[in-house]
Amino acid sequence: MVKDSGSTALFGGSFDPPHLGHRCILEELLKRPEVDRVIVMPAWLNPFKERSHASAEQRLEWCRRVFDLPGVTVSDREIRQERPVYTVETWAALRSEGLPLHYLVVGSDNLPTIRSWKAFDRLNDETVWIVATRRGTRPDLGPLRAAELLPVEVPVSSTMIRRGEGLEYLDPRIRDEVIETYHLKTTKEPY
């Protein structure tokens, strides 16, 4: 792929909590010659969920600490709206402000329900999807018009961490706060 001058990727999510798998996605994205910048967009509340486990403000602060990489901006745009915001809304707003937004980053776990996203056809027409995969998975990209895989070898999810599994994949800068926030029991030291 030819590098577009100033190409930006949007990486949204609940980040409930953010973990080193998310950071690895960002590091891998920034190695790609076609991506100059990534905007991380923590959701106030995912439109497909009834609640978040940590507050929006806490998740935003954690993202700012964990994703402190050159070329990454953590935005509070959706959190400031204090309501569920659909990806297409954020996408349209950023593009109307003149941001050279070309890529939308999603985890492969989103693919089974991606057609139910609000204005999926519009997003599908306007974006190149970058689909982050976990170790050993190769998802079906069928519904996506233009998509690239981003293999990430970190076998963790926020759900696992909330269950007390995979705590070794927490950034040390937020580890104690995450354990306290989610009332996790730890029985062994991190790796």
C-alpha positions in Angstrom: 0.0 0.0 0.0 1.3 3.5 -0.9 1.6 5.8 2.1 -0.9 8.6 2.2 0.5 11.8 3.5 -0.9 12.3 7.0 -3.0 9.1 7.1 -4.8 8.7 10.4 -6.4 5.6 12.0 -9.3 5.6 14.5 -9.1 3.0 17.3 -12.2 3.1 19.5 -13.4 0.9 22.2 -14.5 0.6 25.8 -10.9 -0.1 27.1 -12.5 -1.6 30.2 -9.6 -1.9 31.1 -6.8 -1.0 28.6 -4.1 -3.7 28.4 -0.8 -4.5 26.7 -2.7 -6.2 23.9 -4.2 -2.8 23.0 -0.8 -1.1 23.3 0.7 -3.8 21.0 -2.0 -3.0 18.4 -0.9 0.6 18.5 2.8 -0.2 18.2 2.1 -2.5 15.2 -0.1 0.1 13.6 2.6 2.7 13.8 5.1 0.4 12.2 2.9 0.4 9.0 4.1 3.0 6.5 0.5 3.9 5.6 -0.4 5.0 9.1 1.1 8.2 10.4 -1.2 8.8 13.4 -3.7 6.9 15.6 -6.5 8.4 17.5 -7.6 6.3 20.5 -11.3 7.0 21.3 -12.5 5.5 24.6 -16.3 5.3 24.6 -18.4 6.8 27.3 -20.5 3.7 26.8 -20.4 1.2 24.0 -23.8 1.4 22.2 -24.0 -2.4 22.4 -23.5 -2.6 26.2 -25.6 -1.7 29.1 -22.7 -0.5 31.3 -19.0 -0.2 31.7 -17.3 -1.6 34.7 -14.9 1.3 35.3 -16.0 4.9 35.0 -15.4 6.7 31.7 -13.0 9.2 33.4 -11.0 6.3 34.9 -10.7 4.5 31.6 -9.7 7.7 29.8 -6.9 8.3 32.3 -5.7 4.7 32.1 -5.6 5.0 28.3 -3.6 8.2 28.5 -1.0 6.5 30.7 -0.8 3.2 28.8 -0.9 4.6 25.3 1.8 7.3 25.7 3.4 6.6 22.3 4.6 9.1 19.7 1.9 9.3 17.0 -0.9 8.4 19.4 -3.5 10.8 20.6 -6.1 9.7 23.2 -9.3 11.7 22.7 -12.0 12.5 25.2 -14.5 13.4 22.4 -17.0 10.6 23.0 -16.6 10.7 26.8 -17.4 14.5 26.8 -20.7 13.7 25.2 -21.8 11.6 28.2 -23.9 9.2 26.0 -23.3 6.2 23.8 -21.8 7.5 20.5 -21.9 5.4 17.4 -18.6 5.0 15.5 -20.1 6.6 12.4 -20.9 9.8 14.3 -17.3 10.1 15.5 -16.0 9.1 12.0 -18.1 11.8 10.3 -17.3 14.5 12.8 -13.5 13.9 12.6 -13.6 13.9 8.8 -15.7 17.1 8.7 -13.0 18.8 10.7 -10.6 17.9 7.9 -8.8 15.1 9.6 -7.2 12.7 7.0 -9.0 9.7 8.5 -8.6 6.6 6.3 -8.4 3.6 8.6 -10.7 2.2 11.2 -9.2 -0.3 13.7 -11.4 -3.1 15.1 -10.8 -6.3 17.0 -11.7 -9.5 15.1 -14.2 -10.2 17.9 -16.4 -7.4 16.4 -16.7 -9.1 13.0 -19.7 -11.4 13.8 -21.9 -8.3 14.6 -20.3 -5.6 12.5 -23.2 -5.5 10.0 -25.4 -4.4 12.9 -23.3 -1.2 13.5 -25.2 2.0 12.8 -24.6 3.1 9.2 -22.3 0.1 8.5 -22.6 0.5 4.8 -21.4 4.1 5.0 -18.4 3.2 7.1 -17.7 0.3 4.8 -17.6 2.6 1.8 -15.4 5.2 3.4 -12.8 3.3 5.4 -10.1 0.7 5.2 -10.7 -1.6 8.1 -7.7 -2.8 10.0 -8.7 -5.9 11.9 -6.6 -6.9 14.9 -6.4 -10.6 15.5 -5.4 -12.6 18.5 -2.9 -15.4 18.3 -3.8 -18.2 16.0 -7.0 -16.7 14.6 -7.8 -15.8 11.0 -11.2 -14.2 10.8 -13.6 -14.0 7.8 -13.3 -10.5 6.4 -16.3 -11.2 4.1 -18.5 -8.2 4.8 -15.6 -5.7 4.7 -15.0 -3.9 1.4 -11.4 -3.1 2.1 -9.6 -4.7 5.0 -6.2 -5.7 6.3 -5.3 -8.0 9.1 -3.1 -6.9 12.0 -1.9 -10.0 13.8 -1.2 -9.4 17.5 0.3 -12.2 19.5 -1.1 -11.1 22.9 -3.7 -13.6 24.1 -5.7 -11.3 26.4 -8.9 -9.4 26.5 -10.4 -6.9 28.8 -13.1 -9.5 29.8 -10.4 -11.9 30.8 -8.7 -9.2 33.0 -12.1 -8.3 34.7 -12.3 -12.0 35.6 -8.9 -11.9 37.2 -7.1 -13.7 34.3 -4.1 -12.4 32.3 -3.1 -9.8 34.9 0.4 -10.0 33.6 -0.8 -8.1 30.5 -1.7 -5.0 32.5 0.7 -2.1 32.2 2.5 -1.7 35.6 1.5 2.0 35.7 -2.2 1.1 36.1 -2.0 -2.5 37.5 -2.8 -1.7 41.1 -5.6 0.7 40.2 -7.2 -1.9 37.9 -7.0 -4.6 40.5 -8.6 -2.3 43.0 -11.3 -1.0 40.6 -12.4 -4.4 39.5 -12.0 -6.0 43.0 -9.6 -8.6 41.7 -7.9 -11.1 43.9 -4.2 -11.8 43.1 -2.5 -14.9 44.2 0.8 -14.5 42.4 3.2 -11.9 41.3 3.1 -10.5 37.8 5.6 -12.0 35.3 
